[in-house]
Amino acid sequence: MPKSRNRPSKRQRPPTPPTTHIPADQNGYVVANDHAGPADIDNEIRKALADTAARGRLLLTQDPTLETITHRRRANRDIDGFDPDEWWPVALVEPLNYRAFQFSGAQYLLTMAIASKLGLAKAQPGTPPPSVANWTFRHGSRCELLDPTGTVLAEFRQTADPEWRTTALARCQAIVLYGGQLGVRKPAAISVIEYDDRARDAELHAAVAAGAVLAGIVNYIPTAD
């Protein structure tokens, strides 16, 4: 007897989207799906640790509380009377990709969570960043941010001006700001002309005020070029 054509077909479970080779969106987020299991999460954590590509910028400030940090160079700085102990070297570090998981419509940023777990603190306007043990900012032909295990968490190419290097050498420390929207990478929706130092400053301070930036005073180690 032929089977009835009215019998409902067996419902098949939709395939779980893969968690590998997920392209980043315009904000740099690499987002895995809600259906990821423990093995997928472990895999994403490994990829987050291995993804060290970043963009960065090196600045000098006389205010370690981050309230007046600016991308604008001080053209009237007296080079002859320059005292490195009066200034702080600052390294802005923006990871190119943020490994994240999507949980019930909310994004959990693995990249930031790892850095926070290892010691970097949320940047607080008006308060100097804490000194974080065993973190290092290494600068030579490239800049590298190393976590307490000695692992490179982020790296980028940036030529430091002589005053920045002199200041970092004198202090043996640098302030590191780690996160997105620090005024380093031009957003896709803004033209190069619009993204001037004033716009960079506004972006940086907005990110700090929103609590979206991690910070710490770390050891500075120069390396051979």
ChimeraX attribute file (.defattr): number of C-alpha atoms within 10 A of each C-alpha:
attribute: neighborCount
match mode: 1-to-1
recipient: residues
	/A:1	3
	/A:2	4
	/A:3	6
	/A:4	7
	/A:5	7
	/A:6	6
	/A:7	7
	/A:8	7
	/A:9	7
	/A:10	6
	/A:11	6
	/A:12	6
	/A:13	6
	/A:14	6
	/A:15	6
	/A:16	10
	/A:17	12
	/A:18	12
	/A:19	17
	/A:20	13
	/A:21	8
	/A:22	13
	/A:23	11
	/A:24	14
	/A:25	11
	/A:26	11
	/A:27	13
	/A:28	15
	/A:29	20
	/A:30	24
	/A:31	23
	/A:32	23
	/A:33	18
	/A:34	15
	/A:35	14
	/A:36	18
	/A:37	10
	/A:38	9
	/A:39	9
	/A:40	16
	/A:41	16
	/A:42	12
	/A:43	13
	/A:44	23
	/A:45	17
	/A:46	12
	/A:47	15
	/A:48	21
	/A:49	17
	/A:50	13
	/A:51	19
	/A:52	20
	/A:53	17
	/A:54	20
	/A:55	19
	/A:56	24
	/A:57	20
	/A:58	21
	/A:59	20
	/A:60	24
	/A:61	21
	/A:62	14
	/A:63	15
	/A:64	20
	/A:65	15
	/A:66	22
	/A:67	16
	/A:68	14
	/A:69	17
	/A:70	19
	/A:71	22
	/A:72	13
	/A:73	11
	/A:74	10
	/A:75	6
	/A:76	6
	/A:77	9
	/A:78	9
	/A:79	8
	/A:80	6
	/A:81	7
	/A:82	12
	/A:83	13
	/A:84	19
	/A:85	13
	/A:86	11
	/A:87	19
	/A:88	22
	/A:89	26
	/A:90	23
	/A:91	21
	/A:92	22
	/A:93	29
	/A:94	26
	/A:95	25
	/A:96	22
	/A:97	22
	/A:98	23
	/A:99	27
	/A:100	23
	/A:101	23
	/A:102	16
	/A:103	13
	/A:104	8
	/A:105	9
	/A:106	10
	/A:107	16
	/A:108	16
	/A:109	17
	/A:110	21
	/A:111	23
	/A:112	22
	/A:113	14
	/A:114	16
	/A:115	18
	/A:116	15
	/A:117	9
	/A:118	16
	/A:119	19
	/A:120	27
	/A:121	20
	/A:122	19
	/A:123	25
	/A:124	18
	/A:125	17
	/A:126	12
	/A:127	12
	/A:128	17
	/A:129	23
	/A:130	16
	/A:131	18
	/A:132	18
	/A:133	15
	/A:134	14
	/A:135	23
	/A:136	23
	/A:137	25
	/A:138	20
	/A:139	23
	/A:140	16
	/A:141	15
	/A:142	15
	/A:143	25
	/A:144	24
	/A:145	24
	/A:146	19
	/A:147	22
	/A:148	14
	/A:149	10
	/A:150	11
	/A:151	15
	/A:152	19
	/A:153	22
	/A:154	24
	/A:155	23
	/A:156	21
	/A:157	16
	/A:158	15
	/A:159	15
	/A:160	17
	/A:161	10
	/A:162	9
	/A:163	17
	/A:164	22
	/A:165	20
	/A:166	16
	/A:167	22
	/A:168	26
	/A:169	17
	/A:170	15
	/A:171	17
	/A:172	16
	/A:173	20
	/A:174	26
	/A:175	28
	/A:176	25
	/A:177	26
	/A:178	27
	/A:179	24
	/A:180	26
	/A:181	24
	/A:182	26
	/A:183	26
	/A:184	21
	/A:185	17
	/A:186	16
	/A:187	13
	/A:188	9
	/A:189	8
	/A:190	10
	/A:191	10
	/A:192	10
	/A:193	6
	/A:194	12
	/A:195	17
	/A:196	14
	/A:197	15
	/A:198	14
	/A:199	14
	/A:200	21
	/A:201	20
	/A:202	15
	/A:203	18
	/A:204	25
	/A:205	21
	/A:206	15
	/A:207	18
	/A:208	23
	/A:209	14
	/A:210	11
	/A:211	13
	/A:212	17
	/A:213	25
	/A:214	23
	/A:215	26
	/A:216	22
	/A:217	25
	/A:218	25
	/A:219	22
	/A:220	22
	/A:221	16
	/A:222	15
	/A:223	11
	/A:224	7
	/A:225	7
